[in-house]
Amino acid sequence: MTNFQNLKTVRAGEIFIRQGDPGKSAYIVESGQVEIFIDKPNAPPQFLGTRGPGTLIGEMALIDDDKRTANVRAIEDCNLIEITREDFNRRLNNTDAVMQMVMRVLMTRYRDTLFRSEIVRESLGWPPPEEVERKLMQETKTIDNLRLEGEFKAALTNGQLSLNYQPIVSLDDGRILGFEALMRWNHPEKGFISPAVFIPMAEETGLIIEASKWALRESCRALKRMESHVGQNPNLYMSVNFSAKDFAEESFLDDLYQIISVSDVVPTQIQLEITEGLLMSQPENAKLTLEMCRKAGLKIAIDDFGTGYSSLSYLHTYPIDTLKIDQSFVRDMLKNKVSMELVKSIITLGKNLGMMITAEGVEQKEEGLILRDLGCENAQGYYFAKPMPEKQATELLLQLNGFKEKLA
């Protein structure tokens, strides 16, 4: 994973690409204007034009190791999004094989076109006219994503991220069995950014790897702090989400063990939440990794069960402790017979495989009571409590009866 900060500001008059220097990055002009010019021996500089917001400059650095063929200077203060070759190659390598082949052919033809063009022969290699450049530009949404990526990298190190904790409740007696740790991002300018926005971006870019390690580390610390206030409880657990990108990381298991060991949390107090998609996308790696996690004492839950791939032939081969019924089925089951039957089937399936069942998204008392009657052991949802800061979660634990009255 890269550590560079891809959001840069250059001041008016500053030359940030110099002719003859090694090319290491391309830039998208997010705001401001730049001018492109070539230094010629014994002659005034040759100006090739200006570029404004939404244009890509210096892109040849993503293709080959040749030196810069021109200078680029800010006409006014500019905000730039930097794209390093490492980042570009990572994104390219994460696409499917057909897309990789198409992109490499297009880049090769683009380079050949540049060096055959009249402007390249006359001015040492500046890219094609602006209308061709515009065709190669990514859409505004992509630029926004790049900005979000850079801001999320900063958020990982400057304290903008936090965890909220949603109780997982026993439907038998209302006791709080554990918490699901949920990541939150409070941007200093934009305010609350939905996990539905930043989590997919983090997964796509690989930033989720560092984010997941941070979440595990902080949730383990929070669990120890909670226990220091309410007393040791070896059965209280913390459920933490992990993605396919996390499991694909070579150091995943070592990082996992190290964080848990340093925190002094008992491994059985940590539950890994994964999706069905992870099992299907890398079945062998997931199976081996999960078996190692189980041997270490960790619990394993399948999140959002029923919305993904749901291959029963895969399900019984993995060391899974808990199936979490997706909230869409729970919220719809009182008014939709199909959803009710799906909920019943998942509960029966889980019990036949010796798994615990947790229902997500419980928002009404009737839902909780019906789930209990169907044999579902645990639940979480707004009916019991919304995700909350650590202090509030600790106060809930001090209530000896938990949510017993909500199930009476």
N, C-alpha and C positions, 0 to 999 in steps of 0.2 A: 504494500500500500504506500502511495506517495504521501509526502508530508508538506509539499510546497503549498504556498498560499496563492491561489490563482486569480485573486482580485488585486489589481494594481492601479495606482494613480500616478500619472506623469504630469508634470507642470508644463505650462506653455513655454515653448522654446527648447525643451529637453529632447535630445536625440536618444531614442531608446532602442533603435536598431541601427547598427553602423555597418556601412559597406566594408567588406573584408573580414568582419568578425565571424567566428563560428556561429552557425545557426542552431539554436537549442529549443526555441519555442515559436509558436505562432500566436497571434493575438486577435481577439475580436474586439472591435471598437464598440464599447457600450454607450459612451457619450463623449462629445467633443469632436474635434476635427484634427486630422493629421495630414502632413504633406510628404510626398515621396520624391526624392531627388538622388541623382548620381553624381559623384565627384569624377571629373575628367581631367587628365593631365594637361596642364597648360591651357585650360579653358574654364569658363564659368561653369558652375554646376548645372546639370540638365534636370529641370523639374518635370516630373512625369504625371503629376496630378495630386488631387486630394482625396481623402476617404473620410466618411462620416459614420455615424452609428449604424451598426448591423453589418459592417464589412469585415472581411478577414484579411489580415496582412501577415506576411512572413511565412506563408504556409509551406514553402519549399523545405523548411527546416523539419517538417514532419515526414518528408519523403527521402531526403538524402543528406549527406554530410558536407555538402559544398558550403563555401563561405557566403555570407550575405552579399547580394548583388546590388544593393542600394541602401540608402539611408532613409529612415522614417523619423520625422520630427513632429512633436505636438504643436499645432498652431494655437491651441487653447488648452486649458486644463482638461485632461481626458481620464476617463475610467476605462480600463482594459481588462479583459478576461484572458488570462494566459492559458495556453494549451501546450503542455510539454509533449515531446515525442513519446516519453514513457506513458503518459496518460492516454495519448491517442492510440498507441499500440495496445494498451490494456483494454480500451473500449472496443477496438477492432477485434481483438482476440476473444472477447466475450460474445461476439455475434456468432451466428451459425456458419458452417463451412462455406455455403454458397455465397453469403454476404461477404465473407472474407475474400473469396476469390474475385468477386465483382469489384470490391473496393480496391484491391491491389492492381487489377487490370486498369481501372479508371485512373488511379494515381500514376501508373506508368505512362499511360497515354497522355495524361495531363502534362507530365514532365516533358515528354517528347514534343508535344505541341508547343510548349514554352520555348524550347531551344530551337525549334524550327521557325518560330515567328519572327517577323521583321523587327519588332521592338527589342527582342532578346539579342539579335545580332548587332543592333545598333547601340544598345545601352546596357550591355553586359548582363542581361537576364531578368528584367522585371516581368512579373506575371501579366497575363492577358488583360484585355480591356474590362472595364467595370461590369459590363453586362454579363460577361462570362463568369466573372467573380461572383456576381449576385446569384447565379444559378448554383454555385457551389456552397453558398451560405446556408447554414441551418436556419430553421424558422425561429421566430421570436421566442416560442416556447422553449426551444433548446437552449437559447441564451439565458433565459430565466432559470432554467435548471442548472446551468453552469454557475450562475451567481448563487443559487441556493446551495449548491455543493460547496462553494468556497465559504459561505457563511456558516454552514454546518461544521466544516472543519474547524473554524474558529470557535464555534460553540462547544466543541468537544474539549477545548482547553481553557476556556475563559469562564466557566461556571454558568452558562446559560441553560444547560441541560439539568433536569431533575427527574426524580422518580415519584410517582404516585402509587399508592398501594390499595388494591381492591380486595376486600375480604372474601375468602372462600369458606362457605358456611355449610355445616352439617344440616341436612334436611331432617334428621332424626330429632335433634335437640337444640338446634340453633347455635351450637358452639362455633367459634372461629377456628378453623383448622389451619389456615395459612393465608397468604396474600399473593396475588399476582402483581409483580412489579411492572409498571407501565411507564414508558419513557415520555417525558414532556419537554417541549422546547419553548422557552419564553424569549423571543427575539427582542433586543433592546429597542428597536424601532418599529417592527411589525407586530409586536405582541405575541400572543399565543399562535403557534403554527401547528396545524393538525398533524398527528402522526400519520394520517392517511396521505399526507403530502410528503413528509420528509422520510418516512420509513422506506417506501419504495425507491426513492432517490438514493438513500444510503445503501440499500441492497444492490442496486444497479451499479453504483460506483465502487463498491467494496468498502465504503466507510462504515458499513454496519459491523465490520469485524472489530474495530476499535470501540464502537458504540456498545456492542454487546459485552465486551470485556469490562467496559466502564460500568454498565448496568449490573453485571454480576458482582463486581467488586463492591459497588455502593449498596446493593440490596443485601449482601452478606453482612456488611457493616451495620446496616439498619436493623437487621434481624438480631444481631448481638446487642445493639442498643435497646431494642424493644425488650429483650429478655432481661437486661440489667434493671429495667423498671418494673417488670411484672413477674420476674422470677424465671428460672430456667424451665424450659418446656421442650424436651427433645422431640416431641411430636409436632410442634409448630414448624411449618415449612414456608419457603419462599419459592414461588414459581417464576421463572425467568425465560423470556422468549429468545430462541436462536433460529437463524436462517440457514439456508443451504450454503450461502457464502461462508458462514462460520464453520460449518462442518467440512468444507473443502480446504480450509486453512490447515497446513501441515502441523502447525503448533497448537491446534485447537485443544487437544487433550491436555498437553503440558500446561497451557495457559489456564485451563479449567481447574486442574488439580492444584496449581500453584496459588491461584486466587482463593480457593476454598481453604487450602492449608493455612495460608497467612491469616485469613479471617477468623480461624479457629471455630468455624461452623461445622457441625457434624454433617457429613455428606448426605445422610438420609433427610436432612432438612432442606435440601435443594432439589427442586423439580425442574427439569428441562422441558420447555414447551416447544414442540416442533410441529410442522404442518405435514399433511399427507403428500404435498408436492415434493418435499425434501426426500421422502422415502422413495418416490418414483423417479426422481431426477438422478439420484446417485445411490441406488439400492445397496450395492456391495459395501461402499464406503460407509454409508449410514448404518448398516447392520453391524459392521465391525466396531465402529465408534460407539454406538449405543450399547453394545455388549460390554465394552470396556467401561463405559459409564455405570452400567448396572453392577459390574463387579466391584466398582469403587463405592457402591452404596447409593448412588444418585437415583432419584425417581424420574420417570419419563412419561410425558403426557402428549397426546395428539390433539392439537388445537384446531378449532373450527371444523370438527369432524362432520363429514357429510357434504361439504361444499367443494371438496377437491376431487381427487382421483378415486378414492375409496375402493381399492382393490383388496378384496378379502384374502386373496392368495398371498398378498404381501403382508397384510396386517398380522396374521398369526405367526409370521416368522421373526417378528421383531420383539425385543424385550420391553413391552409397553405396559405401564401401570394403570394409566387413566385415559379414557376417551372424554373429550370435552365437546358436548353437543353444541353446534353452532347456534348463536343467538337468533338467527333468522328463523330457524325452525321453532325455537321456544316461543318467540314473540307471535308466531303465526298459528300455533297449534290450537288455540281456543276457537279460532274461526275458520280453520282450514283442515279438513279431515286428512288430506294427504300429509300435511306437516305433522299432525298428531300420530299418524301411522309410522312416519319416519322416526319420530322421537321414540316411540315404542320399540321399533326395530333396533335402533342403536342401543337402547338400554338392554334389550334381550341379547344382542350380539356381544356387548361388553361383558355381561354377566357370564355368558357361555364361555368366554375366553378368560375368565378370571380377572377382569379389569374393574377398576372403580369408574363410576360415571359422574361427571360434573356437568351441570347445565349452565350455559352462559346466557346472559341477557334476561334474567328473571326480573320482571318489572311489576308483577301483580301477585298478590297473595294467592289467588286461585292457581296461578301457574306453579308456584312453589308446592302447594298442597297436592296438585295432580301429579307433578313429577315425583313427589315422595310416594304417592300411592302406586305409581308405576314401577317403583324400585330404584329410582335415581337417588344416590347417596348424598351428593353435594351440589351446591349451586353458588352462583355469584351473579350480581346484577344490581340495578338501581333500587329495586325493592328493598334490598338489604342495605346497601351503601354504594355510593359512587366512589371511584378512585380518589384517594385522599393523601395529603402529606403525612410524613412519618409521625409527627406529633399526634395528629388526630387518630391515626391507626393505633398508636400506643394506648391512647385513652380508651379506645374501644376494647382493647384486650383487658383492661382493668374492670370492665363490666362483666361480672362473673357469669351472668346468664346469657351473655352474647345476644343473639337475636331470637331467643326462645319465644318471646311474646308474639313475634311476627308469624310464627308457625302454629300458634294455638288455635 
